[in-house]
């Protein structure tokens, strides 16, 4: 029998998905396709998208699964597949992917981390929301439009000063 790590039903996972072209901006160029893919997957395989940030070539999210469900891997696969089906072809595809009939939009693997407690959750929310600043895209987290930080501020979960000193009217919703 193959080893399979034990997934936790109803758990929250921090996930990072990377585009194959780490110098491009395919996720922002086709952010509406990504939003659509998230909505489609959530309709058939429910999950709570607790926090998210989409950068040009990668995204981070916190995903909480239903109480009886531990299958985050299928959701990730379906999000990536749905996005790939919606984006027009034209990316470079290496020989290995071409033989398998695969697109070249995503790295095959992704990073996942099981959230252990409230402090771990809070650290990952902050990491997600600060990521555009870390990568030099904006000076303040609230200036990045492709982030759930705007929802956190509007719901009183984060102080507006943490997000930005000036406030933001950007709609950071992502498939909500």
Residue frames as qw, qx, qy, qz and C-alpha x, y, z in Angstrom:
[[0.000, 0.889, 0.458, 0.000, 0.00, 0.00, 0.00],
 [0.382, 0.520, -0.032, 0.764, 1.28, 3.46, -0.90],
 [0.288, -0.375, -0.472, 0.744, 1.89, 5.93, 1.90],
 [0.029, -0.681, -0.387, -0.621, -0.74, 8.65, 2.01],
 [0.114, 0.088, -0.485, 0.862, -0.52, 11.39, 4.56],
 [0.081, -0.580, -0.793, 0.170, -3.59, 11.74, 6.70],
 [0.036, -0.391, -0.196, -0.898, -5.67, 14.71, 5.64],
 [0.014, -0.259, -0.686, 0.680, -7.94, 16.33, 8.20],
 [0.007, -0.632, -0.683, -0.365, -11.64, 16.72, 7.42],
 [0.197, -0.918, -0.341, -0.040, -12.87, 20.27, 7.96],
 [0.606, -0.424, 0.021, 0.673, -9.35, 21.62, 8.22],
 [0.242, 0.953, -0.026, -0.178, -7.95, 24.89, 6.93],
 [0.805, 0.027, 0.260, 0.532, -5.02, 24.78, 4.52],
 [0.025, 0.829, -0.238, -0.505, -2.62, 27.47, 3.38],
 [0.793, 0.301, 0.456, 0.271, -1.92, 26.83, -0.31],
 [0.001, 0.710, -0.335, -0.619, 0.46, 28.37, -2.83],
 [0.764, 0.440, 0.450, 0.141, -0.06, 27.77, -6.55],
 [0.221, -0.602, 0.368, 0.673, 2.63, 28.91, -8.99],
 [0.686, 0.677, -0.026, -0.266, 2.35, 29.68, -12.66],
 [0.904, 0.103, 0.183, 0.372, 4.81, 27.80, -14.85],
 [0.452, 0.567, 0.011, 0.689, 6.20, 31.10, -16.17],
 [0.504, -0.618, -0.380, 0.470, 7.49, 32.75, -13.00],
 [0.267, -0.208, 0.108, 0.935, 8.44, 35.89, -14.93],
 [0.075, -0.383, -0.600, -0.698, 5.06, 36.40, -16.60],
 [0.250, 0.045, 0.427, -0.868, 1.74, 37.69, -15.38],
 [0.280, -0.181, -0.828, -0.450, -0.72, 35.11, -16.63],
 [0.190, -0.477, -0.797, 0.318, -2.80, 35.17, -13.43],
 [0.043, 0.550, 0.227, -0.802, -3.42, 38.91, -13.59],
 [0.155, 0.182, -0.564, -0.790, -3.86, 38.92, -17.36],
 [0.486, -0.207, -0.727, -0.438, -6.66, 36.38, -16.89],
 [0.082, -0.076, 0.698, -0.707, -7.87, 37.13, -13.37],
 [0.660, 0.058, 0.055, -0.747, -11.52, 36.89, -14.47],
 [0.754, 0.157, -0.609, -0.190, -10.86, 33.34, -15.68],
 [0.304, 0.144, -0.799, 0.499, -9.32, 32.55, -12.31],
 [0.374, -0.028, 0.420, -0.827, -12.30, 34.00, -10.45],
 [0.768, 0.109, -0.256, -0.577, -14.64, 31.98, -12.65],
 [0.623, 0.167, -0.760, 0.078, -12.69, 28.80, -11.99],
 [0.021, 0.097, -0.726, 0.681, -12.87, 29.39, -8.21],
 [0.568, 0.043, 0.191, -0.799, -16.65, 29.96, -8.40],
 [0.771, 0.162, -0.486, -0.379, -17.17, 26.81, -10.50],
 [0.476, 0.136, -0.818, 0.293, -15.15, 24.62, -8.15],
 [0.142, -0.059, 0.603, -0.783, -16.82, 26.07, -5.04],
 [0.670, 0.035, -0.081, -0.738, -20.26, 25.36, -6.53],
 [0.854, 0.092, -0.469, -0.205, -19.50, 21.65, -6.95],
 [0.743, -0.093, -0.501, 0.435, -16.93, 21.14, -4.17],
 [0.256, -0.921, -0.113, -0.273, -17.72, 23.65, -1.42],
 [0.658, -0.153, -0.311, 0.669, -15.01, 25.32, 0.60],
 [0.150, -0.962, -0.157, 0.167, -14.53, 28.62, 2.37],
 [0.589, 0.470, -0.069, 0.653, -11.96, 30.92, 0.84],
 [0.494, -0.723, -0.316, 0.366, -10.78, 32.54, 4.07],
 [0.111, -0.843, 0.214, 0.480, -8.08, 34.75, 2.51],
 [0.784, 0.359, 0.364, 0.353, -6.48, 35.10, -0.91],
 [0.007, 0.807, -0.247, -0.537, -3.99, 37.16, -2.84],
 [0.812, 0.435, 0.315, 0.228, -3.33, 36.83, -6.55],
 [0.220, -0.713, 0.358, 0.562, 0.00, 38.08, -7.86],
 [0.482, 0.599, -0.401, -0.498, 1.15, 38.04, -11.49],
 [0.558, 0.356, -0.738, -0.130, 2.65, 34.55, -11.33],
 [0.337, -0.094, -0.896, 0.274, 1.46, 32.94, -8.10],
 [0.496, -0.554, -0.136, -0.655, -1.34, 32.98, -5.58],
 [0.131, 0.068, -0.842, 0.520, -1.73, 32.23, -1.89],
 [0.568, -0.390, -0.268, -0.674, -4.95, 31.23, -0.20],
 [0.210, -0.110, 0.834, -0.498, -6.44, 29.87, 2.98],
 [0.586, -0.086, -0.571, -0.568, -9.06, 27.22, 2.22],
 [0.389, -0.145, 0.743, -0.526, -11.33, 25.70, 4.86],
 [0.311, -0.037, -0.866, -0.390, -13.00, 22.44, 3.89],
 [0.697, -0.380, -0.182, -0.580, -16.43, 21.20, 4.95],
 [0.570, -0.521, 0.524, -0.359, -16.50, 19.30, 8.23],
 [0.904, -0.003, 0.417, -0.093, -16.75, 15.87, 6.59],
 [0.760, 0.634, 0.004, 0.143, -14.33, 16.56, 3.75],
 [0.584, -0.624, 0.303, 0.421, -10.52, 16.35, 3.59],
 [0.710, 0.303, 0.457, 0.441, -9.99, 16.58, -0.16],
 [0.006, 0.851, -0.079, -0.519, -8.25, 19.88, -0.83],
 [0.361, -0.284, 0.683, 0.569, -6.15, 18.27, -3.59],
 [0.331, 0.507, 0.743, 0.285, -9.13, 17.76, -5.90],
 [0.061, 0.929, 0.288, -0.225, -10.18, 21.37, -5.42],
 [0.233, -0.697, 0.384, 0.558, -6.70, 22.63, -6.27],
 [0.379, 0.017, 0.786, 0.488, -6.55, 20.41, -9.34],
 [0.252, 0.688, 0.668, 0.131, -9.98, 21.58, -10.52],
 [0.038, -0.912, -0.059, 0.405, -9.14, 25.26, -9.99],
 [0.258, -0.515, 0.572, 0.584, -5.99, 24.87, -12.06],
 [0.337, 0.233, 0.829, 0.381, -7.76, 22.84, -14.77],
 [0.191, 0.815, 0.536, -0.106, -10.70, 25.25, -14.97],
 [0.079, -0.842, 0.166, 0.507, -8.39, 28.22, -15.35],
 [0.313, -0.305, 0.720, 0.539, -6.34, 26.41, -18.00],
 [0.346, 0.465, 0.785, 0.219, -9.43, 25.62, -20.04],
 [0.126, 0.904, 0.361, -0.189, -10.51, 29.27, -20.06],
 [0.177, -0.764, 0.317, 0.533, -7.18, 30.87, -20.99],
 [0.738, 0.643, -0.121, -0.166, -6.44, 30.97, -24.72],
 [0.906, -0.094, 0.183, 0.369, -3.58, 28.70, -25.79],
 [0.412, 0.864, -0.128, 0.260, -0.26, 30.24, -26.67],
 [0.464, -0.780, 0.419, -0.032, 2.11, 29.57, -23.78],
 [0.344, 0.532, -0.773, -0.033, 5.36, 27.66, -24.22],
 [0.925, -0.221, 0.152, -0.269, 4.94, 23.95, -23.56],
 [0.148, -0.590, 0.787, 0.109, 7.92, 21.72, -22.89],
 [0.452, 0.209, -0.800, -0.333, 8.26, 18.30, -24.50],
 [0.065, -0.084, -0.929, 0.353, 7.18, 16.39, -21.39],
 [0.353, 0.382, 0.448, -0.728, 3.92, 18.35, -21.10],
 [0.488, 0.382, -0.401, -0.674, 3.29, 18.15, -24.86],
 [0.284, 0.104, -0.945, -0.124, 3.54, 14.34, -24.75],
 [0.008, -0.305, -0.853, 0.423, 0.92, 14.27, -22.02],
 [0.023, -0.625, -0.574, -0.528, -1.32, 16.82, -23.73],
 [0.372, -0.672, -0.432, 0.472, -0.87, 19.25, -20.85],
 [0.148, 0.945, 0.078, 0.282, -0.94, 23.02, -20.89],
 [0.633, 0.125, -0.318, 0.695, 2.03, 24.98, -19.65],
 [0.187, -0.775, -0.099, -0.596, 0.25, 27.45, -17.38],
 [0.650, -0.688, 0.170, -0.274, 0.84, 25.97, -13.91],
 [0.078, 0.472, -0.859, 0.185, 3.68, 24.31, -12.11],
 [0.616, -0.142, -0.742, -0.223, 2.60, 20.73, -11.51],
 [0.493, -0.318, -0.684, 0.434, 3.07, 20.84, -7.77],
 [0.217, -0.773, -0.078, -0.592, 1.87, 23.28, -5.14],
 [0.199, 0.207, -0.691, 0.664, 2.69, 24.10, -1.54],
 [0.593, -0.557, -0.391, -0.429, 0.27, 23.16, 1.21],
 [0.164, 0.206, -0.684, 0.680, 0.36, 23.67, 4.97],
 [0.451, -0.564, -0.684, -0.102, -2.24, 22.46, 7.48],
 [0.145, -0.625, 0.193, -0.742, -3.23, 25.35, 9.75],
 [0.451, -0.057, -0.813, 0.365, -2.68, 24.24, 13.34],
 [0.233, -0.592, -0.600, 0.484, -4.40, 26.89, 15.44],
 [0.110, 0.941, 0.313, -0.061, -5.73, 30.47, 15.53],
 [0.286, -0.787, 0.295, 0.461, -2.23, 31.97, 15.79],
 [0.460, -0.065, 0.712, 0.526, -1.09, 29.99, 12.75],
 [0.305, 0.709, 0.607, 0.186, -4.20, 31.15, 10.87],
 [0.055, -0.964, -0.096, 0.243, -3.53, 34.80, 11.79],
 [0.398, -0.549, 0.489, 0.548, 0.12, 34.57, 10.70],
 [0.417, 0.189, 0.743, 0.489, -0.92, 33.18, 7.31],
 [0.186, 0.872, 0.453, 0.012, -3.62, 35.83, 6.81],
 [0.169, -0.895, 0.155, 0.382, -0.99, 38.51, 7.42],
 [0.464, -0.269, 0.656, 0.532, 1.47, 36.74, 5.12],
 [0.397, 0.535, 0.684, 0.297, -1.13, 36.60, 2.36],
 [0.094, 0.947, 0.305, -0.030, -2.09, 40.24, 2.69],
 [0.269, -0.830, 0.288, 0.394, 1.48, 41.52, 2.95],
 [0.756, 0.053, 0.527, 0.383, 2.74, 39.46, -0.01],
 [0.482, 0.784, 0.244, 0.307, 2.27, 42.18, -2.69],
 [0.170, -0.956, 0.238, -0.040, 4.43, 44.50, -0.57],
 [0.731, -0.419, 0.490, 0.225, 7.03, 41.78, -0.01],
 [0.700, 0.262, 0.510, 0.425, 7.36, 41.30, -3.78],
 [0.239, -0.305, 0.163, 0.907, 7.55, 45.04, -4.46],
 [0.127, 0.508, 0.699, 0.487, 4.25, 45.43, -6.32],
 [0.218, -0.838, -0.252, -0.433, 2.84, 48.05, -3.92],
 [0.154, 0.451, -0.521, 0.708, 3.97, 50.01, -0.89],
 [0.425, -0.134, 0.557, -0.701, 0.91, 49.20, 1.25],
 [0.206, 0.124, 0.970, 0.028, -1.11, 45.97, 1.32],
 [0.350, 0.615, 0.557, -0.435, -4.40, 47.79, 0.75],
 [0.234, 0.642, -0.318, -0.657, -3.11, 49.18, -2.55],
 [0.016, -0.154, 0.923, 0.351, -3.16, 45.72, -4.16],
 [0.611, 0.044, -0.075, -0.787, -6.56, 45.12, -5.79],
 [0.761, 0.074, -0.593, -0.252, -6.31, 41.31, -6.04],
 [0.242, 0.142, -0.793, 0.541, -6.43, 40.60, -2.32],
 [0.452, -0.591, -0.656, -0.127, -8.99, 39.72, 0.29],
 [0.325, -0.133, -0.404, 0.845, -7.51, 42.42, 2.55],
 [0.217, -0.209, -0.165, -0.939, -10.30, 44.75, 1.41],
 [0.654, -0.402, -0.535, -0.352, -12.93, 42.34, 2.72],
 [0.610, -0.262, -0.561, 0.495, -11.06, 41.94, 6.02],
 [0.125, 0.002, -0.189, 0.974, -10.99, 45.70, 6.50],
 [0.402, -0.268, -0.309, -0.819, -14.65, 46.20, 5.50],
 [0.731, -0.378, -0.542, -0.172, -15.72, 43.45, 7.92],
 [0.399, -0.811, 0.252, -0.346, -13.65, 44.92, 10.76],
 [0.975, -0.158, -0.033, 0.154, -11.29, 41.94, 10.89],
 [0.649, 0.020, -0.017, 0.760, -8.22, 44.07, 10.14],
 [0.117, -0.779, -0.181, 0.588, -7.68, 47.67, 11.04],
 [0.545, 0.815, 0.172, 0.092, -7.77, 49.99, 8.06],
 [0.080, -0.912, 0.395, 0.075, -4.45, 51.49, 9.13],
 [0.657, -0.279, 0.667, 0.214, -2.81, 48.09, 8.79],
 [0.672, 0.491, 0.516, 0.205, -4.06, 47.93, 5.22],
 [0.401, 0.470, 0.194, 0.762, -3.32, 51.51, 4.26],
 [0.182, -0.323, -0.353, 0.859, -3.14, 54.92, 5.84],
 [0.203, 0.122, -0.237, -0.942, -5.41, 56.36, 3.14],
 [0.642, 0.276, 0.547, -0.462, -8.07, 53.66, 2.92],
 [0.042, -0.144, 0.806, 0.573, -9.13, 51.88, -0.22],
 [0.660, 0.282, 0.192, -0.670, -12.27, 51.56, -2.29],
 [0.341, 0.327, -0.808, -0.352, -10.91, 48.66, -4.33],
 [0.889, -0.099, 0.076, -0.440, -13.14, 45.63, -4.45],
 [0.010, -0.513, 0.858, -0.013, -10.95, 42.75, -3.33],
 [0.824, 0.019, 0.405, -0.395, -13.70, 40.16, -3.57],
 [0.145, 0.412, -0.846, -0.304, -12.67, 36.92, -5.13],
 [0.390, -0.108, -0.870, -0.281, -15.53, 34.67, -6.12],
 [0.063, 0.200, 0.723, -0.658, -17.68, 35.72, -3.17]]
